[in-house]
Each structure stands twice: as C-alpha cells, then as structure tokens.
Amino acid sequence: MKNKAAVGLLIAVVIAVVGCKTQKGKLEFLHPDSGKRIAYGEQVKLTLNFPNVAVDSVVYSIDGNVFETKRDTSSVVFDTKGYGLGDRSLSARVYVEGKEDIAYSNVMVLPPNAQNYGFEVVNTFPHDSESFTQGLQYQNGVMYESSGRYEKSQLRKIDLQTGKALKSIKLDDKYFAEGMTIVDDKIVLLTWMENVAFIYSKDNLQQVGSFSYGASKEGWGLTYDGKQMIKSDGSNRLYFLNKTTGAEESSIGVYDENGAVGQLNELEYIDGKVYANVYQQEVIVIINPESGAVEGRINLVGMYNENRKPVDNELNGIAYDHQAKRLFVTGKLWSKLFEIKLVAR
C-alpha cells in the first residue's frame, strides 16, 4: 500500500511539474490584463511571458498596425494618446528560428470622469405640443425646428416668444423628418430611415438640393461647426460631413468614463463642443469632437412633467443663442421650451 501511495504521489508531482512548465512556456501577455480599462493619456507597459528560448524578433501591433519591433524580450510602452478612445486590440508576433507564435490582448481606453451638471430654469416659452421635435436651432431672433413622424413631418420657422410658426413646409408622407442644422444660407434636414437629407433655402424654405447618406444609414441629429456638418445615427459615433456635398469625411466614437455612449440623438455645436441628447434619457452629454470624450453630463430630470408618456415624449431639442449665450431645450410634444443655466455639481 505504501509503495502504491508513493507511486501515486510521484505521478501527481510529475503532472504538476509538467503543467507548470507548459504554463510557463506559453506565449501570452502578462500585462495588461485582457479587458483592462485604461485612462486616456496613460502610458501602458506591455509585458509578455516568453518561452524559455532566445527570440529572433518581437513585432508589437495595435489594432493591426505595427508600432514597435524588438530583438529581445524587454517590455515596450503603449502611449494611449496616440490611438484614441475605445477598444484597442494588442498583439505580439514572436519569431524564433523562422517560426512564428502570436499573443493577443485588448484594453478599453476611457476618458477622465465627466463634469456633472444640474440646471436652473431662466425663462419658459410656449412650444407647440403637436411638434414631435427632432431638430432645433436659434439664429437672429428666429427658432428653426424640424418635427418628425410619418405623414406629419414639417420644417418650420418659429417666433420664440409666442411659439407660433412664421413659416412652415410639410414633407412628403413617406419621410420622417429628423435633425436639422443651418449651414450658411441653407437648412439641411435629415430623414430617419429614408437614407436622404434635404437642403432648403433658409429664407423661404424652398428645397434646393439633397444628398444620400454614407456608412451611417440612419439620420438622427445634425449640427454644424463652421467647417463640417456633424451627424449622429443613434450609435455612439459622430460623423463629419462635407458642408457642401454631405459626403462622410471621417467619424469618431464617443465614450465617457464608463464606456461607449450610444443613442446619441439631437445635436448642437456650442463653443467648440457638441451637445447631444441621449435618446430616452433626461440627459445631455457634452462631447469633445476631437477626441470623442464626454467632458460634461447635464441631468435634466424633473424639468418637464406635464402628462409625460414613457415613449414619444422624450427630451429632444437643443438650441443656442451664440450672441446672448442662451441655452434652450425642449422635447417631443412638449408644451414648453426652456431657457436654462447649467449648475455644476
């Protein structure tokens, strides 16, 4: 019995040792751990567990692009500032005597915590409770608004003080109007799933052109930064469009300290930042359009409670008076439009 026990113990030890050697010989990332969240701007040391052999070379890549090649097993540094926010795929190809082995990992690069804001109502104005607000913009004393829904979509010029339409046009019944923006002397209006945007004269609202969408097939929000139009499609991406042709020229992902921020809806460009309604939330996020980082978050819970429905009654509509520095917000089928002031928390 003793001999059998000794043999069993010996076998167990051999298995443990072999298992340990196999694990030690596995090419893998020791740091960072796969799925690790990393602050934007951080310099991350990439460290591999190498097999116990002399390597010919190690080729490190991020998102499939080579960023460093080494002839030894020392660590390399990944500077997150050079690669932007979001998921980053890491790989290391190790070459030994003509043979290749590959290790993979991934990290999520996220911005610092956003500044949180509450609000203070400065003024209240009447708003058409039949307007299914999708786009809103203020310019030279006039509020411009697009109202959605099939068979009911409109584009209107509105008197701020009364909420009455100064001029309006109705879209064809097959179009669902979405976000809009003013580009010089034109108004550009998105449609939801019809893959087309219409261009109108700002003065008389006569249609003067149109363009089809690119990769972002749905139209949600639209704004203009003075050089390009910026479009949302309900995802966490912002698309930058040519101001004349509407062609997509670039895009960027939007992230806060918790991850991707999706459902981006109506947009407004204010002092270098993009303000975006988050669909079905009483929240506006303030986005840096260069990095995609959410730098601010405005909580508007409780601002409007008149017979609110759980759907089709959402906060949606941001406009800004650039001269008087006034911020306006409203929502779908709301009877009021609010001028608000942000209160830092």
MOBELRA-V265945 format. One line per field, one symbol per residue. psi: psi as a letter, one per 30 degrees, with the letter a starting at -180 (. if undefined). burial: b if it has 16 or more other C-alpha atoms within 10 Angstrom, else e. A space follows every 10 residues. Layout:
# MOBELRA-V265945
psi=???
burial=???
This chain:
# MOBELRA-V265945
psi=eeeeeeeeee eeeeeeeeee eeeffkklke klkkgkkkkk fkjkkjkljk lilklelkjk lkhfkkfkkl gaglllkjjf fffalakkkk lkkkkjhflk kkklllljkl llklkkkalk kelklkkjff jikekkkkkh fkkkkkkakk fgklklkkke efgkkekllk lkffkjkbll lkjcglkkkl ldgfgkkkkl keeggkkfal lllcfjfkkd lklkgfelkk klgfagkkkj kkfefgkkfl lkkkkaffak jahkbklkjj hflkkkkjkg khkkkjkjfe fgkjfljjjg kfejgjhklf lgglkjjklk jfefhkkkla lkgkfkkkkl kkjk.
burial=eeeeeeeeee eeeeeeeeee eeeeeebbbe ebeeeebbbb beebebbbbb beeebebbbb bbeeeeeeee eebeebebeb eebbbbbbbb bbbbbeeeee eebebbbbbb bbebebbbbe eeeeebbbee bbbbbbbbee eebbbbbbbe ebbbbbbbbb eebebeebee beeebbbbbb bbbeebbbbb bbebbbbbbb bbeebeeeee bebeebebbb bbbbbeebbb bbbbbbbbbb bebeebbbee bbbbbbbebb bbbbbbbbbb eebbbbbbbe ebbbbbbbbe bbbbbbbbbb eebbeeeeee eebbbbbbbb beeeeebbbb bbbbbbbbbb beeee
